[in-house]
Structure formats: structure tokens, C-alpha cells
Amino acid sequence: MKFDTNDLKENLKNYQKKATDQFKDFAENDWPDIKDYLTEKGQQAGDFFETKRWQSLSEFG
């Protein structure tokens, strides 16, 4: 009995195309929003810690 791999190859090709399309959609549509959100939150955290640092330094000076 010979095992037919053509169906498996076709399924893998379809799966790879679907995964590529989904990643492309994510990269174009979702990632910019996520990146902007994380950048904004990172900036807010940096500003917060900078303020706290200056407050603690002013207590000693």
C-alpha cells in the first residue's frame, strides 16, 4: 500500500497560505495599534518614575 502525500502537501500549502495571510493582516491592522498603545504606556510609566525620582531628590536637597 502506497501512501499518497499529495493531499497532505496540498493541505500544508493551504495552511501556510492561510497563516501567512493572517499574519499579514495582523501586521498591517492590529500591530500598529498595539505598538502605539505600548509606547504610550511606556512613556507614561517613564514620566511617572521621573517625577517620583525628582520628588525623592527634592526631599534631600
N, CA, C and O atoms as CSV, one atom per row, in Angstrom:
chain,resi,resn,atom,element,x,y,z
A,1,MET,N,N,0.846,-1.180,0.000
A,1,MET,CA,C,0.000,0.000,0.000
A,1,MET,C,C,0.892,1.243,0.000
A,1,MET,O,O,1.765,1.411,0.851
A,2,LYS,N,N,0.645,2.086,-0.963
A,2,LYS,CA,C,1.439,3.301,-1.079
A,2,LYS,C,C,0.678,4.454,-0.433
A,2,LYS,O,O,-0.529,4.613,-0.618
A,3,PHE,N,N,1.405,5.235,0.314
A,3,PHE,CA,C,0.800,6.374,0.998
A,3,PHE,C,C,0.819,7.581,0.071
A,3,PHE,O,O,1.882,7.975,-0.408
A,4,ASP,N,N,-0.336,8.168,-0.186
A,4,ASP,CA,C,-0.442,9.321,-1.084
A,4,ASP,C,C,-0.206,10.605,-0.290
A,4,ASP,O,O,-0.970,10.935,0.618
A,5,THR,N,N,0.839,11.308,-0.635
A,5,THR,CA,C,1.176,12.540,0.087
A,5,THR,C,C,0.663,13.795,-0.604
A,5,THR,O,O,0.837,14.899,-0.087
A,6,ASN,N,N,0.045,13.645,-1.745
A,6,ASN,CA,C,-0.423,14.830,-2.472
A,6,ASN,C,C,-1.448,15.625,-1.673
A,6,ASN,O,O,-1.402,16.855,-1.649
A,7,ASP,N,N,-2.374,14.923,-1.016
A,7,ASP,CA,C,-3.373,15.621,-0.194
A,7,ASP,C,C,-2.706,16.349,0.967
A,7,ASP,O,O,-3.061,17.482,1.290
A,8,LEU,N,N,-1.737,15.685,1.588
A,8,LEU,CA,C,-1.026,16.326,2.695
A,8,LEU,C,C,-0.272,17.561,2.226
A,8,LEU,O,O,-0.284,18.595,2.894
A,9,LYS,N,N,0.376,17.453,1.084
A,9,LYS,CA,C,1.116,18.595,0.539
A,9,LYS,C,C,0.169,19.752,0.232
A,9,LYS,O,O,0.482,20.909,0.514
A,10,GLU,N,N,-0.969,19.440,-0.336
A,10,GLU,CA,C,-1.948,20.485,-0.672
A,10,GLU,C,C,-2.503,21.129,0.595
A,10,GLU,O,O,-2.650,22.350,0.660
A,11,ASN,N,N,-2.810,20.312,1.599
A,11,ASN,CA,C,-3.302,20.855,2.868
A,11,ASN,C,C,-2.263,21.743,3.536
A,11,ASN,O,O,-2.595,22.801,4.070
A,12,LEU,N,N,-1.010,21.316,3.506
A,12,LEU,CA,C,0.058,22.117,4.092
A,12,LEU,C,C,0.213,23.436,3.349
A,12,LEU,O,O,0.399,24.484,3.968
A,13,LYS,N,N,0.138,23.387,2.042
A,13,LYS,CA,C,0.245,24.612,1.242
A,13,LYS,C,C,-0.896,25.573,1.586
A,13,LYS,O,O,-0.674,26.774,1.737
A,14,ASN,N,N,-2.110,25.046,1.709
A,14,ASN,CA,C,-3.257,25.886,2.069
A,14,ASN,C,C,-3.108,26.455,3.481
A,14,ASN,O,O,-3.430,27.617,3.729
A,15,TYR,N,N,-2.616,25.625,4.398
A,15,TYR,CA,C,-2.412,26.076,5.775
A,15,TYR,C,C,-1.373,27.191,5.821
A,15,TYR,O,O,-1.570,28.195,6.505
A,16,GLN,N,N,-0.275,27.020,5.101
A,16,GLN,CA,C,0.781,28.033,5.080
A,16,GLN,C,C,0.263,29.342,4.499
A,16,GLN,O,O,0.589,30.418,5.002
A,17,LYS,N,N,-0.539,29.257,3.446
A,17,LYS,CA,C,-1.091,30.472,2.842
A,17,LYS,C,C,-2.029,31.173,3.821
A,17,LYS,O,O,-1.987,32.395,3.963
A,18,LYS,N,N,-2.871,30.396,4.493
A,18,LYS,CA,C,-3.798,30.978,5.461
A,18,LYS,C,C,-3.035,31.639,6.610
A,18,LYS,O,O,-3.373,32.747,7.026
A,19,ALA,N,N,-2.012,30.964,7.119
A,19,ALA,CA,C,-1.215,31.530,8.209
A,19,ALA,C,C,-0.504,32.803,7.759
A,19,ALA,O,O,-0.437,33.774,8.512
A,20,THR,N,N,0.020,32.804,6.554
A,20,THR,CA,C,0.694,33.991,6.019
A,20,THR,C,C,-0.284,35.144,5.879
A,20,THR,O,O,0.035,36.279,6.232
A,21,ASP,N,N,-1.465,34.863,5.370
A,21,ASP,CA,C,-2.482,35.909,5.213
A,21,ASP,C,C,-2.912,36.472,6.565
A,21,ASP,O,O,-3.082,37.683,6.712
A,22,GLN,N,N,-3.086,35.593,7.553
A,22,GLN,CA,C,-3.487,36.053,8.883
A,22,GLN,C,C,-2.397,36.909,9.520
A,22,GLN,O,O,-2.696,37.923,10.150
A,23,PHE,N,N,-1.140,36.509,9.360
A,23,PHE,CA,C,-0.049,37.293,9.928
A,23,PHE,C,C,0.055,38.645,9.230
A,23,PHE,O,O,0.279,39.667,9.878
A,24,LYS,N,N,-0.106,38.650,7.923
A,24,LYS,CA,C,-0.058,39.907,7.166
A,24,LYS,C,C,-1.172,40.838,7.637
A,24,LYS,O,O,-0.945,42.034,7.820
A,25,ASP,N,N,-2.367,40.300,7.831
A,25,ASP,CA,C,-3.492,41.092,8.319
A,25,ASP,C,C,-3.190,41.660,9.708
A,25,ASP,O,O,-3.455,42.832,9.974
A,26,PHE,N,N,-2.637,40.831,10.584
A,26,PHE,CA,C,-2.265,41.284,11.926
A,26,PHE,C,C,-1.221,42.393,11.847
A,26,PHE,O,O,-1.349,43.419,12.515
A,27,ALA,N,N,-0.195,42.189,11.037
A,27,ALA,CA,C,0.899,43.161,10.943
A,27,ALA,C,C,0.420,44.499,10.388
A,27,ALA,O,O,0.904,45.554,10.796
A,28,GLU,N,N,-0.515,44.453,9.474
A,28,GLU,CA,C,-0.993,45.693,8.851
A,28,GLU,C,C,-2.073,46.386,9.672
A,28,GLU,O,O,-2.144,47.615,9.679
A,29,ASN,N,N,-2.909,45.626,10.359
A,29,ASN,CA,C,-4.083,46.220,11.001
A,29,ASN,C,C,-4.005,46.311,12.522
A,29,ASN,O,O,-4.398,47.324,13.101
A,30,ASP,N,N,-3.506,45.275,13.166
A,30,ASP,CA,C,-3.537,45.239,14.626
A,30,ASP,C,C,-2.244,45.736,15.262
A,30,ASP,O,O,-2.283,46.456,16.260
A,31,TRP,N,N,-1.099,45.359,14.695
A,31,TRP,CA,C,0.167,45.671,15.340
A,31,TRP,C,C,0.403,47.171,15.524
A,31,TRP,O,O,0.865,47.565,16.594
A,32,PRO,N,N,0.111,48.031,14.540
A,32,PRO,CA,C,0.350,49.463,14.774
A,32,PRO,C,C,-0.402,49.995,15.996
A,32,PRO,O,O,0.139,50.810,16.743
A,33,ASP,N,N,-1.629,49.548,16.206
A,33,ASP,CA,C,-2.399,49.988,17.375
A,33,ASP,C,C,-1.778,49.472,18.668
A,33,ASP,O,O,-1.679,50.207,19.650
A,34,ILE,N,N,-1.360,48.208,18.667
A,34,ILE,CA,C,-0.735,47.627,19.853
A,34,ILE,C,C,0.574,48.350,20.153
A,34,ILE,O,O,0.853,48.689,21.304
A,35,LYS,N,N,1.368,48.583,19.124
A,35,LYS,CA,C,2.656,49.259,19.303
A,35,LYS,C,C,2.451,50.666,19.854
A,35,LYS,O,O,3.160,51.083,20.770
A,36,ASP,N,N,1.487,51.398,19.304
A,36,ASP,CA,C,1.212,52.753,19.796
A,36,ASP,C,C,0.761,52.726,21.253
A,36,ASP,O,O,1.183,53.563,22.050
A,37,TYR,N,N,-0.093,51.771,21.600
A,37,TYR,CA,C,-0.588,51.651,22.972
A,37,TYR,C,C,0.569,51.375,23.933
A,37,TYR,O,O,0.681,52.013,24.980
A,38,LEU,N,N,1.426,50.420,23.571
A,38,LEU,CA,C,2.553,50.083,24.443
A,38,LEU,C,C,3.535,51.240,24.559
A,38,LEU,O,O,4.095,51.477,25.630
A,39,THR,N,N,3.745,51.955,23.468
A,39,THR,CA,C,4.641,53.110,23.503
A,39,THR,C,C,4.079,54.182,24.424
A,39,THR,O,O,4.812,54.773,25.217
A,40,GLU,N,N,2.781,54.432,24.322
A,40,GLU,CA,C,2.136,55.435,25.172
A,40,GLU,C,C,2.234,55.035,26.645
A,40,GLU,O,O,2.569,55.860,27.495
A,41,LYS,N,N,1.941,53.773,26.943
A,41,LYS,CA,C,2.002,53.313,28.333
A,41,LYS,C,C,3.439,53.348,28.853
A,41,LYS,O,O,3.666,53.681,30.015
A,42,GLY,N,N,4.389,53.014,28.019
A,42,GLY,CA,C,5.791,53.083,28.416
A,42,GLY,C,C,6.215,54.507,28.709
A,42,GLY,O,O,6.957,54.756,29.659
A,43,GLN,N,N,5.747,55.439,27.900
A,43,GLN,CA,C,6.066,56.850,28.130
A,43,GLN,C,C,5.441,57.335,29.433
A,43,GLN,O,O,6.071,58.069,30.194
A,44,GLN,N,N,4.202,56.924,29.686
A,44,GLN,CA,C,3.540,57.311,30.931
A,44,GLN,C,C,4.295,56.760,32.139
A,44,GLN,O,O,4.467,57.459,33.138
A,45,ALA,N,N,4.738,55.526,32.050
A,45,ALA,CA,C,5.493,54.927,33.157
A,45,ALA,C,C,6.813,55.660,33.351
A,45,ALA,O,O,7.217,55.931,34.482
A,46,GLY,N,N,7.481,55.980,32.254
A,46,GLY,CA,C,8.735,56.721,32.347
A,46,GLY,C,C,8.539,58.083,32.975
A,46,GLY,O,O,9.332,58.503,33.817
A,47,ASP,N,N,7.485,58.776,32.571
A,47,ASP,CA,C,7.184,60.088,33.150
A,47,ASP,C,C,6.889,59.969,34.645
A,47,ASP,O,O,7.343,60.794,35.438
A,48,PHE,N,N,6.136,58.953,35.023
A,48,PHE,CA,C,5.792,58.738,36.425
A,48,PHE,C,C,7.054,58.530,37.264
A,48,PHE,O,O,7.224,59.156,38.310
A,49,PHE,N,N,7.931,57.648,36.796
A,49,PHE,CA,C,9.144,57.364,37.568
A,49,PHE,C,C,10.092,58.554,37.590
A,49,PHE,O,O,10.785,58.774,38.584
A,50,GLU,N,N,10.131,59.313,36.524
A,50,GLU,CA,C,10.962,60.517,36.505
A,50,GLU,C,C,10.447,61.524,37.528
A,50,GLU,O,O,11.237,62.142,38.242
A,51,THR,N,N,9.134,61.691,37.604
A,51,THR,CA,C,8.535,62.598,38.586
A,51,THR,C,C,8.842,62.120,40.003
A,51,THR,O,O,9.220,62.916,40.863
A,52,LYS,N,N,8.680,60.825,40.242
A,52,LYS,CA,C,8.961,60.271,41.572
A,52,LYS,C,C,10.432,60.446,41.935
A,52,LYS,O,O,10.764,60.716,43.090
A,53,ARG,N,N,11.304,60.291,40.957
A,53,ARG,CA,C,12.731,60.445,41.223
A,53,ARG,C,C,13.043,61.873,41.650
A,53,ARG,O,O,13.775,62.090,42.616
A,54,TRP,N,N,12.487,62.849,40.930
A,54,TRP,CA,C,12.744,64.251,41.275
A,54,TRP,C,C,12.115,64.614,42.616
A,54,TRP,O,O,12.669,65.414,43.370
A,55,GLN,N,N,10.957,64.027,42.912
A,55,GLN,CA,C,10.337,64.287,44.213
A,55,GLN,C,C,11.212,63.755,45.344
A,55,GLN,O,O,11.390,64.424,46.361
A,56,SER,N,N,11.750,62.567,45.169
A,56,SER,CA,C,12.586,61.997,46.229
A,56,SER,C,C,13.903,62.753,46.347
A,56,SER,O,O,14.428,62.889,47.452
A,57,LEU,N,N,14.450,63.249,45.242
A,57,LEU,CA,C,15.684,64.033,45.305
A,57,LEU,C,C,15.451,65.378,45.978
A,57,LEU,O,O,16.321,65.877,46.691
A,58,SER,N,N,14.273,65.969,45.754
A,58,SER,CA,C,13.992,67.278,46.350
A,58,SER,C,C,13.790,67.171,47.862
A,58,SER,O,O,13.968,68.152,48.583
A,59,GLU,N,N,13.422,65.993,48.337
A,59,GLU,CA,C,13.266,65.800,49.778
A,59,GLU,C,C,14.612,65.876,50.495
A,59,GLU,O,O,14.679,66.249,51.666
A,60,PHE,N,N,15.673,65.522,49.792
A,60,PHE,CA,C,17.001,65.521,50.403
A,60,PHE,C,C,17.773,66.800,50.121
A,60,PHE,O,O,18.824,67.029,50.719
A,61,GLY,N,N,17.276,67.630,49.228
A,61,GLY,CA,C,18.076,68.775,48.820
A,61,GLY,C,C,17.474,70.028,49.196
A,61,GLY,O,O,18.033,71.090,48.920
